[in-house]
Amino acid sequence: MGPTKSKVRRLPLLPLRGLLVYPSMVLHLDVGREKSVRALERAMVDDSLILLCSQSEVNIEEPAKEDIYRVGTIAKVRQMLKLPNGTIRVLVEGTVRAEVVDFLANDDYYEVTVKELHEEGAADPEIDALMRTVLSQFEHYINLSKKVTPETLAAVSDIDEPGRLADVICSHLSLKIKDKQDILETIDVRARLEKLLDILGNEREVLELERKISQRVKKQMEKTQKEYYLREQMKAIQKELGEKEGRAGEIEELRSQLQEAGVPEKVHEKVEKEIDRLEKMPASSAEGGVIRNYIDWLLALPWSKKTEDDLDIARAEQILNEDHYGLEKPKERVLEYLAVQKLVQKLKGPILCLVGPPGVGKTSIARSIARSLGRQFIRISLGGVRDEAEIRGHRRTYVGAMPGRVIQGMKTAGTANPVFLLDEIDKMAMDFRGDPASALLEVLDPEQNNTFSDHFIELPFDLSNVMFITTANAAHNIPRPLLDRMEMLYIPGYTEIEKLHIATNYLLPKQKRDHGLLPEQLQVDQEALMKVIREYTREAGVRNLEQQLASLCRKTAKEIVADSDKSVTIAEGNVKDYLGPGKFRYGMAELEDQIGAVTGLAWTEVGGDTLVIEVTVLPGAGKLTLTGKLGDVMKESAQAAFSYTRSKAAEFNIAPDFHEKNDIHVHIPEGAIPKDGPSAGITMATALISALTNIPVSRHVAMTGEITLRGRVLPIGGLKEKTLAAHRAGIRTVLLPKDNEKDIQEIPESVRSDMTFIPVGHMDQVLEHALVNPAHVH
């Protein structure tokens, strides 16, 4: 059936913005544009009919004819009402579709010629089916969408005409103007219903999605709101309890700490990352504590904070001298470092190793160095450390993991350039837990320690500005690769004169202060101090001496408490009243020349000592017995001395078969103390020869040196300590190996001037000086 022909009529046009009117629709419009107002007035003059067409773009104020859709609806104006703001509210009722044939020239309003478009399509079962489907789809739409009221469905269900049904349903849908226009332009009823079905299907899908999304959002919102509410409650509870705010407050605090910390970029990134991880973790998580601990460590380390070095050399020298008497070499080394620092500005931190007997002030000079440089001072003791993790830290996967001692020390120091003392580096032990000495290699290598890696921190830390000082009693206990990285400064023991100075200027005033004594309440004469040094202590350092002086101060304090007006003067004569009888016999040189007893000089980790080596020849079968807890090297030295003596028996007028008919017993007194080393070789040979030839050994002579089978004398170590020990014992002549002659320079002048040093290269020379009547030997 073709379209019904309808006559062309002339009507005013009202362009609609964002709105579309279908036939049979009744609605209110607000009209404000002048042209539209005039078009309305024109319509009212005629038969109240007007054409309503939609604009393709909403925001065009004065649409041209191409901006207006060609198909619209002829409507009857039912009512007009002028509003106070100048706009007109009209009630219109759509009657029939119409198409614009032509726009007429009219400047006052839009005027067009139109032809009406009547619906096509007769009723048939298919259209009924379509109508039902459309209605059921619309019902679904209403159930999903909250925009359309259920009453609408009832109203729509009563419509019998398929075309009108499509129009009414379409008017209730929230569609784009373009889609609504598409329905308006579809004259064929069946096509219109099919299009509407499509649109309804799409809308339903979209609504389904919307609903799902909104449900999800709602759930999320509910959860978030619930959490927020609970958190707020928790905060309130914690506030009541006087605790800090929970994790959120903690995170904020950490972030602000990070901003203020001024850490390098890499560290900043790492901390940022860890804080983010911490934030996402539930408050109860154990991992949270580990991360928190890690962040705290990273923020606490002095990545770039330094103290300014005080480069005033004169002041540094003054401080070092104030704190210590003697110790020239270490002091000189520190002043050299300062001078170079002044010239260069950036110098890798030196690594000094102070080696010497206990009590000579190794630890305290390190403290003075820090004071003279104006740096922080950190001391860690390595005695007995046997676990590598002590140095390098544990991996963070372990429970209770923590950084190594080096990083802990740096945190305590709070600056990147402290003076760092590693005490007792020779006392570290190797174990199944690893080798801590090897872990120290990286710390103590100036070339590598600018990227020191601790297992816990995991980021390279710069130790190159740190001044490392290590201390040890014996260098031979330090592993070679470690020793190689350090600069050795040997601190020998003190002479009596030095001890006297130290006691007068440092120890006694300190002990008086510590015991609450005024300077005038206790006076100790120089002679009394000397007696304490000689008869109550025998050591290389001054620790025992300090203990003895403390004892004097305690006893004085007791007397002063009993009688407040009293002051005590200690002279040489009354030392024993306070300290008891002397513990050591000063001048332990023998009182007479002995056969088979020779004074040897030994060096131990606590300094030098004299020891008398005794040899007795007994009838027997040629057995050589060695006693006195001797080490392997010393036993071998005795064997070498014995073999040398046998090879020279004829020269010494000793019976050639002496070793077959006699047992020889070599004993070194103080049998409980272990002794080792080759330096008693010539002493044992002299004692053997003296015992076999019956010639006494001069009591005034002490000797040291290693012996070979041919009687050569080889150099030894620790000459200065040995000489000081001989001096303490009252011996005035020392035989030493020729190759050690250069070491005599190290011996303090006060000792050197008292003693005679005789360099010897061969056993013959030794015997010449040691035996009382050597002529009998040859």
VOMARTOR-865221 format. One line per 8 residues: number of its first residue (from 0); their letters; for each residue y, x, z of C-alpha. Coordinates in steps of 0.02 Angstrom, whole numbers. Example, Ala and Ser with C-alpha at 12.3 -4.5 7.8 and 13.67 -1.06 7.14 Angstrom:
2
0 = as = -225:615:390 ~ -53:684:357
//
This chain:
778
0 = mgptkskv = 0:0:0 ~ 167:78:-52 ~ 322:87:53 ~ 422:-71:59 ~ 582:-54:-40 ~ 734:-82:62 ~ 914:-89:14 ~ 1031:57:41
8 = rrlpllpl = 1158:22:179 ~ 1313:109:240 ~ 1316:155:425 ~ 1409:268:546 ~ 1301:415:608 ~ 1288:475:787 ~ 1211:652:797 ~ 1106:672:956
16 = rgllvyps = 1089:834:1053 ~ 919:872:1132 ~ 868:692:1118 ~ 774:581:996 ~ 766:391:987 ~ 613:301:921 ~ 614:121:856 ~ 586:-6:996
24 = mvlhldvg = 656:120:1125 ~ 798:63:1239 ~ 899:200:1325 ~ 1070:250:1387 ~ 1171:383:1298 ~ 1327:473:1357 ~ 1443:502:1209 ~ 1586:624:1225
32 = reksvral = 1622:703:1056 ~ 1774:625:969 ~ 1684:598:804 ~ 1540:513:893 ~ 1658:403:993 ~ 1744:348:832 ~ 1575:316:749 ~ 1528:204:896
40 = eramvdds = 1694:110:885 ~ 1664:85:700 ~ 1488:16:735 ~ 1556:-107:863 ~ 1681:-172:734 ~ 1541:-205:610 ~ 1375:-272:666 ~ 1342:-153:810
48 = lillcsqs = 1220:-50:705 ~ 1225:140:703 ~ 1108:278:640 ~ 1045:398:774 ~ 988:567:704 ~ 946:725:804 ~ 1028:894:779 ~ 910:1038:742
56 = evnieepa = 1009:1150:862 ~ 1070:1082:1027 ~ 1224:1189:1050 ~ 1315:1155:885 ~ 1474:1061:930 ~ 1521:1005:752 ~ 1359:995:653 ~ 1364:1006:463
64 = kediyrvg = 1251:892:364 ~ 1115:1028:351 ~ 1110:1039:542 ~ 1059:856:557 ~ 882:795:525 ~ 875:673:377 ~ 761:548:461 ~ 826:450:610
72 = tiakvrqm = 825:279:688 ~ 943:132:658 ~ 992:68:829 ~ 1086:-80:895 ~ 1222:-46:1021 ~ 1191:-167:1164 ~ 1324:-112:1286 ~ 1471:7:1299
80 = lklpngti = 1552:72:1457 ~ 1697:191:1473 ~ 1669:317:1615 ~ 1813:391:1717 ~ 1788:564:1642 ~ 1825:500:1465 ~ 1646:491:1402 ~ 1568:327:1347
88 = rvlvegtv = 1399:269:1409 ~ 1309:159:1283 ~ 1146:65:1291 ~ 1055:74:1125 ~ 895:-5:1060 ~ 803:76:916 ~ 755:-47:779 ~ 688:42:626
96 = raevvdfl = 663:214:550 ~ 787:260:415 ~ 821:407:302 ~ 993:472:257 ~ 1021:455:70 ~ 1192:533:66 ~ 1337:586:176 ~ 1501:499:134
104 = anddyyev = 1669:582:140 ~ 1747:531:304 ~ 1846:644:418 ~ 1852:526:567 ~ 1665:513:594 ~ 1501:542:504 ~ 1466:404:383 ~ 1305:395:283
112 = tvkelhee = 1211:286:163 ~ 1035:253:228 ~ 877:169:173 ~ 757:96:299 ~ 579:162:312 ~ 454:29:360 ~ 284:72:429 ~ 132:82:320
120 = gaadpeid = -51:57:353 ~ -145:-103:388 ~ -250:-130:542 ~ -430:-73:526 ~ -567:-22:651 ~ -528:163:630 ~ -350:137:685 ~ -413:37:836
128 = almrtvls = -528:181:881 ~ -384:303:861 ~ -275:194:973 ~ -408:192:1109 ~ -432:380:1100 ~ -245:406:1107 ~ -234:292:1259 ~ -376:381:1353
136 = qfehyinl = -301:551:1312 ~ -132:487:1374 ~ -217:429:1534 ~ -286:605:1561 ~ -113:674:1525 ~ -36:559:1656 ~ -167:612:1785 ~ -127:795:1754
144 = skkvtpet = 59:780:1734 ~ 170:728:1875 ~ 312:688:1754 ~ 246:520:1696 ~ 218:376:1817 ~ 55:279:1816 ~ 156:118:1785 ~ 198:188:1614
152 = laavsdid = 14:186:1570 ~ 4:1:1612 ~ 155:-36:1505 ~ 88:65:1359 ~ -87:-11:1368 ~ -13:-183:1325 ~ 55:-126:1156 ~ -48:-190:1010
160 = epgrladv = 43:-113:863 ~ -24:60:824 ~ 141:128:758 ~ 238:69:908 ~ 104:135:1025 ~ 120:308:948 ~ 310:301:962 ~ 312:245:1143
168 = icshlslk = 183:373:1199 ~ 276:509:1106 ~ 438:460:1191 ~ 356:488:1360 ~ 292:661:1320 ~ 400:812:1359 ~ 393:891:1187 ~ 508:998:1084
176 = ikdkqdil = 629:900:974 ~ 546:978:823 ~ 376:901:869 ~ 455:732:910 ~ 547:734:743 ~ 382:771:658 ~ 309:610:731 ~ 466:515:683
184 = etidvrar = 453:573:504 ~ 269:523:492 ~ 280:350:417 ~ 93:329:395 ~ 23:255:555 ~ -148:336:547 ~ -75:508:515 ~ 46:477:657
192 = leklldil = -93:435:779 ~ -194:587:726 ~ -44:700:751 ~ -14:623:921 ~ -195:656:968 ~ -173:839:923 ~ -14:850:1024 ~ -95:765:1174
200 = gnerevle = -245:883:1165 ~ -131:1036:1166 ~ -25:966:1306 ~ -181:933:1408 ~ -239:1112:1388 ~ -70:1178:1435 ~ -64:1063:1587 ~ -239:1118:1640
208 = lerkisqr = -182:1299:1634 ~ -22:1256:1725 ~ -121:1169:1860 ~ -240:1316:1880 ~ -96:1438:1888 ~ 1:1331:2012 ~ -154:1314:2121 ~ -180:1501:2118
216 = vkkqmekt = 3:1531:2156 ~ -4:1403:2294 ~ -156:1485:2370 ~ -72:1654:2357 ~ 86:1581:2430 ~ -9:1501:2572 ~ -99:1663:2607 ~ 61:1765:2599
224 = qkeyylre = 154:1639:2706 ~ 11:1636:2829 ~ 6:1827:2836 ~ 194:1834:2851 ~ 191:1707:2991 ~ 52:1800:3082 ~ 140:1967:3059 ~ 300:1894:3128
232 = qmkaiqke = 200:1829:3276 ~ 122:1999:3299 ~ 291:2083:3295 ~ 354:1961:3424 ~ 203:1994:3535 ~ 222:2182:3517 ~ 406:2167:3553 ~ 366:2072:3711
240 = lgekegra = 241:2206:3759 ~ 373:2337:3723 ~ 276:2418:3583 ~ 345:2473:3417 ~ 332:2363:3266 ~ 167:2372:3175 ~ 116:2462:3017 ~ 267:2398:2918
248 = geieelrs = 389:2479:3038 ~ 283:2637:3033 ~ 288:2644:2843 ~ 477:2624:2842 ~ 493:2761:2971 ~ 383:2878:2868 ~ 483:2842:2711 ~ 647:2882:2797
256 = qlqeagvp = 570:3040:2871 ~ 517:3091:2695 ~ 694:3067:2630 ~ 765:3175:2769 ~ 628:3307:2764 ~ 690:3396:2607 ~ 516:3448:2552 ~ 475:3524:2381
264 = ekvhekve = 445:3402:2237 ~ 255:3423:2235 ~ 243:3389:2420 ~ 362:3242:2402 ~ 250:3164:2269 ~ 95:3192:2374 ~ 171:3115:2530 ~ 239:2968:2430
272 = keidrlek = 65:2937:2362 ~ -15:2947:2534 ~ 116:2828:2609 ~ 76:2703:2471 ~ -109:2718:2512 ~ -72:2693:2695 ~ 31:2538:2658 ~ -111:2455:2564
280 = mpassaeg = -236:2487:2702 ~ -276:2360:2836 ~ -207:2410:3004 ~ -380:2420:3080 ~ -448:2544:2952 ~ -505:2710:3024 ~ -453:2796:2863 ~ -274:2743:2902
288 = gvirnyid = -269:2858:3053 ~ -331:3005:2948 ~ -198:2975:2815 ~ -63:2953:2947 ~ -113:3117:3028 ~ -110:3204:2858 ~ 64:3135:2816 ~ 128:3191:2986
296 = wllalpws = 64:3368:2955 ~ 143:3377:2781 ~ 310:3318:2848 ~ 305:3431:3001 ~ 277:3594:2905 ~ 429:3703:2870 ~ 415:3708:2680 ~ 588:3780:2653
304 = kkteddld = 675:3787:2822 ~ 719:3967:2868 ~ 813:4055:3005 ~ 948:4176:2955 ~ 897:4357:2990 ~ 1012:4453:3103 ~ 1033:4612:3001 ~ 1136:4708:3128
312 = iaraeqil = 1035:4869:3145 ~ 1130:4936:3296 ~ 1102:4774:3391 ~ 917:4770:3344 ~ 896:4948:3404 ~ 982:4905:3567 ~ 866:4755:3596 ~ 710:4858:3557
320 = nedhygle = 765:4995:3677 ~ 809:4870:3812 ~ 634:4797:3807 ~ 529:4954:3785 ~ 533:5136:3830 ~ 459:5254:3701 ~ 358:5176:3557 ~ 465:5268:3431
328 = kpkervle = 361:5233:3276 ~ 352:5043:3287 ~ 538:5033:3327 ~ 582:5146:3181 ~ 474:5040:3065 ~ 566:4880:3115 ~ 736:4959:3088 ~ 680:5022:2916
336 = ylavqklv = 626:4845:2873 ~ 796:4779:2926 ~ 888:4909:2824 ~ 788:4869:2667 ~ 812:4683:2697 ~ 999:4712:2703 ~ 996:4800:2534 ~ 869:4691:2443
344 = qklkgpil = 898:4518:2519 ~ 721:4459:2476 ~ 578:4564:2539 ~ 397:4513:2557 ~ 355:4504:2741 ~ 273:4667:2795 ~ 106:4664:2883 ~ 101:4787:3027
352 = clvgppgv = -53:4828:3129 ~ -18:4897:3302 ~ -171:4993:3363 ~ -182:5064:3536 ~ -263:5052:3707 ~ -235:4900:3819 ~ -75:4887:3918 ~ 37:4993:3806
360 = gktsiars = 145:4845:3755 ~ 79:4796:3583 ~ 104:4610:3612 ~ 271:4630:3696 ~ 343:4741:3559 ~ 299:4603:3434 ~ 399:4482:3542 ~ 546:4605:3544
368 = iarslgrq = 538:4622:3355 ~ 560:4434:3339 ~ 705:4438:3461 ~ 791:4581:3369 ~ 775:4492:3201 ~ 830:4325:3273 ~ 668:4243:3216 ~ 546:4122:3295
376 = firislgg = 395:4205:3376 ~ 218:4136:3362 ~ 64:4215:3439 ~ -115:4168:3408 ~ -261:4257:3486 ~ -408:4295:3373 ~ -521:4361:3511 ~ -690:4279:3493
384 = vrdeaeir = -643:4176:3340 ~ -802:4161:3239 ~ -772:4008:3132 ~ -686:4023:2964 ~ -611:3849:2986 ~ -506:3918:3130 ~ -408:4014:3000 ~ -419:3901:2847
392 = ghrrtyvg = -438:3729:2924 ~ -568:3594:2894 ~ -581:3482:2744 ~ -507:3310:2779 ~ -676:3226:2757 ~ -734:3287:2928 ~ -704:3184:3083 ~ -571:3268:3188
400 = ampgrviq = -521:3384:3045 ~ -365:3487:3075 ~ -275:3631:2991 ~ -314:3813:3032 ~ -223:3915:3163 ~ -103:3990:3036 ~ -36:3821:2979 ~ -33:3761:3160
408 = gmktagta = 71:3914:3203 ~ 191:3879:3060 ~ 215:3701:3120 ~ 251:3762:3296 ~ 374:3890:3229 ~ 465:3758:3128 ~ 531:3890:3009 ~ 459:3974:2854
416 = npvfllde = 498:4151:2913 ~ 441:4178:3093 ~ 366:4336:3166 ~ 182:4292:3176 ~ 72:4392:3295 ~ -116:4391:3265 ~ -177:4462:3429 ~ -343:4555:3452
424 = idkmamdf = -388:4558:3267 ~ -530:4680:3304 ~ -617:4555:3419 ~ -662:4429:3284 ~ -846:4397:3263 ~ -949:4357:3110 ~ -1065:4210:3124 ~ -1166:4080:3028
432 = rgdpasal = -1004:3980:3025 ~ -928:4105:2906 ~ -827:4262:2918 ~ -652:4231:2986 ~ -598:4409:2947 ~ -626:4376:2762 ~ -528:4213:2776 ~ -383:4317:2841
440 = levldpeq = -381:4423:2683 ~ -279:4292:2593 ~ -159:4269:2739 ~ -126:4454:2756 ~ -105:4500:2574 ~ 80:4504:2527 ~ 32:4478:2343 ~ -71:4321:2375
448 = nntfsdhf = -2:4236:2528 ~ 141:4148:2438 ~ 11:4018:2389 ~ -97:4014:2545 ~ -217:3870:2533 ~ -273:3779:2689 ~ -423:3662:2670 ~ -337:3524:2767
456 = ielpfdls = -164:3532:2688 ~ -232:3558:2510 ~ -61:3609:2445 ~ -14:3793:2425 ~ 95:3851:2569 ~ 210:4002:2555 ~ 180:4133:2689 ~ 268:4275:2598
464 = nvmfitta = 422:4264:2710 ~ 323:4279:2870 ~ 321:4446:2959 ~ 141:4467:3015 ~ 102:4585:3157 ~ -78:4613:3209 ~ -142:4706:3361 ~ -306:4794:3394
472 = naahnipr = -381:4913:3520 ~ -487:5008:3393 ~ -456:5020:3208 ~ -639:5054:3168 ~ -685:4875:3219 ~ -570:4799:3087 ~ -658:4768:2920 ~ -602:4892:2787
480 = plldrmem = -530:4765:2661 ~ -423:4691:2799 ~ -366:4860:2861 ~ -318:4902:2683 ~ -189:4762:2678 ~ -101:4816:2837 ~ 12:4959:2883 ~ -61:5048:3034
488 = lyipgyte = 55:5098:3175 ~ -38:5191:3310 ~ 31:5165:3486 ~ -42:5301:3597 ~ -53:5297:3787 ~ 93:5349:3896 ~ 117:5515:3982 ~ 150:5522:4169
496 = ieklhiat = 335:5549:4139 ~ 343:5397:4023 ~ 248:5292:4150 ~ 372:5346:4284 ~ 516:5289:4173 ~ 433:5124:4133 ~ 392:5091:4315 ~ 569:5132:4373
504 = nyllpkqk = 666:5041:4237 ~ 554:4895:4189 ~ 404:4859:4299 ~ 474:4877:4474 ~ 635:4775:4443 ~ 530:4640:4358 ~ 404:4630:4501 ~ 545:4623:4629
512 = rdhgllpe = 621:4476:4534 ~ 452:4389:4519 ~ 420:4408:4706 ~ 593:4350:4758 ~ 648:4518:4826 ~ 827:4579:4820 ~ 846:4756:4749 ~ 894:4829:4919
520 = qlqvdqea = 747:4749:5010 ~ 621:4866:4930 ~ 651:5048:4885 ~ 513:5154:4807 ~ 540:5342:4792 ~ 501:5434:4630 ~ 369:5538:4721 ~ 288:5379:4785
528 = lmkvirey = 285:5306:4609 ~ 208:5467:4543 ~ 74:5458:4677 ~ 34:5278:4626 ~ 23:5332:4444 ~ -91:5480:4483 ~ -201:5420:4622 ~ -210:5231:4604
536 = treagvrn = -220:5209:4415 ~ -308:5296:4275 ~ -265:5212:4110 ~ -174:5238:3946 ~ -61:5087:3968 ~ 34:5021:4118 ~ -54:4858:4160 ~ -144:4925:4314
544 = leqqlasl = 13:5012:4369 ~ 104:4845:4361 ~ -33:4766:4469 ~ -15:4904:4599 ~ 175:4880:4602 ~ 149:4692:4619 ~ 38:4729:4768 ~ 178:4833:4848
552 = crktakei = 300:4689:4819 ~ 181:4560:4896 ~ 156:4662:5052 ~ 344:4690:5066 ~ 375:4503:5044 ~ 254:4468:5186 ~ 346:4590:5301 ~ 516:4518:5255
560 = vadsdksv = 460:4339:5288 ~ 404:4397:5463 ~ 568:4488:5494 ~ 710:4433:5379 ~ 824:4582:5417 ~ 695:4709:5367 ~ 704:4816:5211 ~ 559:4923:5155
568 = tiaegnvk = 564:5101:5088 ~ 404:5172:5017 ~ 391:5361:5012 ~ 247:5471:4956 ~ 178:5477:5132 ~ 164:5291:5165 ~ 94:5230:4998 ~ -80:5226:5074
576 = dylgpgkf = -19:5109:5211 ~ 15:4980:5076 ~ -116:5017:4942 ~ -254:5096:5044 ~ -329:5266:5004 ~ -311:5334:4827 ~ -440:5271:4703 ~ -439:5425:4592
584 = rygmaele = -432:5609:4630 ~ -286:5681:4537 ~ -328:5843:4450 ~ -512:5817:4426 ~ -537:5992:4362 ~ -683:6075:4450 ~ -639:6174:4605 ~ -745:6322:4550
592 = dqigavtg = -824:6390:4391 ~ -995:6312:4365 ~ -1147:6362:4266 ~ -1201:6231:4139 ~ -1058:6112:4178 ~ -918:6096:4051 ~ -767:5980:4050 ~ -765:5879:3889
600 = lawtevgg = -632:5761:3825 ~ -677:5585:3771 ~ -578:5450:3685 ~ -616:5267:3718 ~ -528:5105:3672 ~ -438:5110:3837 ~ -371:5285:3810 ~ -429:5463:3843
608 = dtlvievt = -538:5525:3984 ~ -617:5686:4044 ~ -803:5695:4071 ~ -908:5836:4138 ~ -1063:5875:4037 ~ -1203:5950:4141 ~ -1356:6043:4076 ~ -1504:6096:4183
616 = vlpgagkl = -1648:6204:4126 ~ -1815:6162:4207 ~ -1988:6237:4184 ~ -2086:6126:4064 ~ -2146:6104:3886 ~ -1986:6104:3784 ~ -1932:5925:3805 ~ -1748:5883:3777
624 = tltgklgd = -1693:5739:3890 ~ -1525:5653:3865 ~ -1456:5533:3997 ~ -1291:5443:4031 ~ -1304:5291:3915 ~ -1268:5390:3757 ~ -1247:5314:3585 ~ -1347:5372:3433
632 = vmkesaqa = -1209:5484:3366 ~ -1192:5574:3532 ~ -1381:5598:3545 ~ -1382:5674:3371 ~ -1237:5787:3424 ~ -1345:5848:3570 ~ -1490:5882:3450 ~ -1373:5981:3337
640 = afsytrsk = -1307:6084:3485 ~ -1487:6116:3540 ~ -1540:6173:3366 ~ -1387:6284:3352 ~ -1428:6365:3520 ~ -1608:6396:3466 ~ -1553:6474:3302 ~ -1437:6593:3396
648 = aaefniap = -1555:6630:3543 ~ -1572:6816:3499 ~ -1384:6839:3486 ~ -1357:6760:3657 ~ -1493:6864:3742 ~ -1595:6708:3774 ~ -1784:6718:3770 ~ -1833:6659:3594
656 = dfhekndi = -1969:6546:3665 ~ -1856:6466:3795 ~ -1880:6295:3717 ~ -2069:6305:3736 ~ -2072:6351:3919 ~ -1928:6247:3981 ~ -1871:6066:3982 ~ -1688:6042:3953
664 = hvhipega = -1595:5896:4031 ~ -1420:5851:3970 ~ -1328:5724:4078 ~ -1155:5650:4060 ~ -1097:5571:4224 ~ -1036:5393:4249 ~ -1203:5338:4179 ~ -1158:5153:4173
672 = ipkdgpsa = -1021:5179:4046 ~ -1078:5186:3864 ~ -1023:5342:3772 ~ -1032:5382:3588 ~ -956:5491:3454 ~ -978:5668:3390 ~ -832:5749:3480 ~ -934:5816:3626
680 = gitmatal = -1036:5928:3510 ~ -958:6095:3558 ~ -951:6043:3742 ~ -1139:6014:3746 ~ -1173:6177:3653 ~ -1064:6274:3777 ~ -1151:6192:3926 ~ -1323:6233:3852
688 = isaltnip = -1281:6414:3819 ~ -1201:6430:3993 ~ -1358:6358:4076 ~ -1476:6469:3976 ~ -1374:6631:3999 ~ -1323:6593:4179 ~ -1140:6627:4139 ~ -1016:6508:4224
696 = vsrhvamt = -890:6408:4122 ~ -705:6422:4164 ~ -651:6271:4266 ~ -478:6276:4186 ~ -539:6244:4010 ~ -578:6077:3927 ~ -638:6060:3748 ~ -667:5938:3608
704 = geitlrgr = -742:5957:3435 ~ -892:5916:3328 ~ -1023:6050:3298 ~ -1127:6090:3144 ~ -1296:6178:3143 ~ -1210:6338:3093 ~ -1087:6330:3235 ~ -933:6274:3140
712 = vlpigglk = -810:6164:3235 ~ -758:6004:3143 ~ -603:5898:3177 ~ -602:5745:3289 ~ -487:5596:3321 ~ -382:5538:3468 ~ -317:5711:3513 ~ -161:5644:3596
720 = ektlaahr = -259:5529:3715 ~ -382:5668:3755 ~ -242:5791:3792 ~ -154:5665:3906 ~ -318:5639:3998 ~ -340:5828:4019 ~ -161:5841:4082 ~ -193:5700:4207
728 = agirtvll = -347:5792:4268 ~ -248:5951:4298 ~ -327:6054:4157 ~ -208:6176:4074 ~ -309:6248:3928 ~ -381:6142:3788 ~ -495:6207:3650 ~ -476:6101:3495
736 = pkdnekdi = -539:6113:3314 ~ -430:6216:3199 ~ -410:6068:3082 ~ -329:5968:3223 ~ -192:6095:3248 ~ -69:5985:3151 ~ -95:5843:3278 ~ -21:5946:3420
744 = qeipesvr = 151:5889:3357 ~ 113:5712:3414 ~ 89:5764:3595 ~ 244:5733:3700 ~ 348:5887:3739 ~ 329:5864:3928 ~ 139:5882:3911 ~ 142:6017:3778
752 = sdmtfipv = 249:6134:3880 ~ 123:6124:4025 ~ -32:6165:3923 ~ -108:6298:3814 ~ -191:6241:3653 ~ -319:6356:3574 ~ -374:6307:3398 ~ -554:6361:3364
760 = ghmdqvle = -650:6364:3201 ~ -821:6428:3262 ~ -931:6421:3415 ~ -906:6609:3446 ~ -721:6577:3480 ~ -764:6432:3594 ~ -880:6539:3700 ~ -753:6678:3704
768 = halvnpah = -625:6564:3788 ~ -741:6453:3889 ~ -863:6574:3973 ~ -800:6672:4120 ~ -880:6832:4064 ~ -922:6808:3879 ~ -965:6992:3851 ~ -1137:6964:3927
776 = vh = -1180:6842:3788 ~ -1180:6967:3648
//
